[in-house]
Amino acid sequence: MRTSLREDYLEAILIHTGRYSHPPTAQDLSEVLHIDKGEVSAHLRELADRGDLRLSDDGRIVLTDQGTTTGKQIIKKHETLQSFLSEILGMDRSSASDEACRIEHAVSDETIDRLGDYLRSPVIQPPAGDRAKPVHSCPRGHQGHTSCGYARSLMDYEEGQRLIVRDILGRGCSKRLLDLGVVPGQLVVIKRKLRNGSIVVQVKDCAVALSPENASAICVERIP
């Protein structure tokens, strides 16, 4: 059995068990993995022989400690890659998840650990004159309006308002925004607020489209 196929099975079994509070059956896996049930049964016997799982009397598939450890590692790889692709590279989360599925089997544990450290590390510091307040780190999955202490989120303002960027929450958000020129101390003007929650802002002479996640991470103050 290919390593990638083995990992797909163990990941799917672990996710199903956690989501539904009971282990899956061969039929469940057939539907999730889009593999014929007869072929799934043959694969499960092979995985059982390898010590990854056992089949219960009622047909449920129970992971062993070995299978659980491998499944958890694959889920960690998937989540880390998805976060990197969406937060740092700006991909939408659905596309990032699909891409993570293709990459997760080839990437090393060391690479995943390094990516995880990168995503958790503090954001860049603002220029010298703007360091009165520290740059914060925001929890994973941050969405919606944000509380910035002395400033409000870009999401809280309307079209036409002129704002000064005071802070950026989250390492993943900050790298993307840095590339766009949205940094602490920068003047931005809200040009359009779109129906999907995205915001188009003017940064210097450029129009920049921001996703709701990135816009929520920008703490700003209005220019009187």
Residue pairs with C-beta under 8 A, 6 or more apart in sequence:
1 43
1 46
1 47
3 105
4 105
5 43
6 47
6 50
6 52
6 70
7 70
7 71
7 74
7 104
7 105
8 33
9 29
9 33
9 43
9 44
9 47
9 52
10 47
10 52
10 53
10 63
10 67
10 68
10 70
10 71
10 74
11 71
11 74
11 75
11 78
12 24
12 29
12 32
12 33
13 23
13 24
13 29
13 53
13 61
13 63
13 67
13 71
14 63
14 68
14 71
14 72
14 75
15 75
16 23
16 24
16 28
16 29
16 32
17 23
17 24
17 63
22 60
23 56
23 60
23 61
23 62
23 63
24 32
24 60
24 61
25 59
25 60
25 61
26 37
26 40
26 41
26 44
26 59
26 61
27 37
29 35
29 40
29 44
29 61
30 36
30 37
30 40
33 40
35 43
44 53
44 55
44 61
47 53
47 67
48 54
48 55
51 64
51 66
51 67
52 63
52 64
52 66
52 67
52 70
53 61
53 62
53 63
53 64
53 67
54 61
54 62
54 64
55 61
55 62
56 62
63 71
73 109
74 104
74 105
76 112
76 116
77 100
77 104
77 107
77 112
78 97
78 100
78 101
78 104
79 100
80 112
80 115
80 116
80 119
81 96
81 99
81 100
81 103
81 104
81 107
81 112
81 115
82 93
82 96
82 97
82 100
83 96
83 119
83 140
83 172
84 115
84 118
84 119
84 172
85 91
85 95
85 96
85 99
85 100
86 92
86 93
86 96
86 172
87 119
87 170
87 171
87 172
87 173
87 175
87 176
87 213
88 119
88 172
88 175
88 176
89 96
89 176
90 176
90 211
91 99
118 171
119 140
119 171
119 172
120 137
120 171
121 171
122 135
122 137
122 171
123 135
123 136
123 137
123 168
123 169
123 170
123 171
123 173
123 174
124 135
124 174
124 175
124 178
125 131
125 135
126 135
126 167
126 183
126 184
126 185
127 183
127 184
127 185
129 185
130 166
130 184
130 185
133 149
133 150
133 166
133 167
135 167
135 168
135 169
135 174
135 184
136 167
136 169
137 169
137 170
137 171
138 146
138 169
138 170
138 173
138 217
142 169
142 170
142 173
142 213
142 216
142 217
143 212
143 213
143 216
144 155
144 212
144 216
145 152
145 153
145 155
145 156
145 216
146 153
146 155
146 169
146 216
146 217
146 219
148 166
148 167
148 169
148 219
149 219
150 166
150 221
151 166
151 167
151 219
151 220
151 221
152 219
152 220
152 221
153 215
153 216
153 217
153 218
153 219
153 220
154 163
154 188
154 190
154 199
154 201
154 210
154 215
154 216
154 218
154 219
154 220
155 199
155 212
155 215
155 216
157 163
157 190
157 220
157 222
158 190
158 193
159 190
159 191
159 192
159 193
160 189
160 190
161 189
161 190
161 222
162 187
162 188
162 189
162 222
162 223
163 187
163 188
163 189
163 190
163 220
163 221
163 222
163 223
164 185
164 186
164 187
164 188
164 220
164 221
164 223
165 182
165 183
165 184
165 185
165 186
165 187
165 188
165 218
165 219
165 220
166 184
166 219
166 220
166 221
167 184
167 218
167 219
168 174
168 177
168 182
168 183
168 184
168 217
168 218
168 219
169 216
169 217
169 219
170 217
173 213
173 214
173 217
173 218
174 217
176 214
177 183
177 210
177 214
177 217
177 218
180 203
180 208
180 210
181 203
181 204
181 206
181 208
182 188
182 201
182 203
182 208
182 210
182 218
186 203
187 223
188 201
188 202
188 203
188 218
188 220
189 201
189 202
190 199
190 200
190 201
191 200
191 201
191 202
191 207
192 199
192 200
193 199
193 200
194 200
196 212
197 211
197 212
197 215
198 209
198 210
198 211
198 212
198 215
199 209
199 210
199 212
199 215
200 207
200 208
200 209
200 210
201 207
201 208
201 210
202 208
210 218
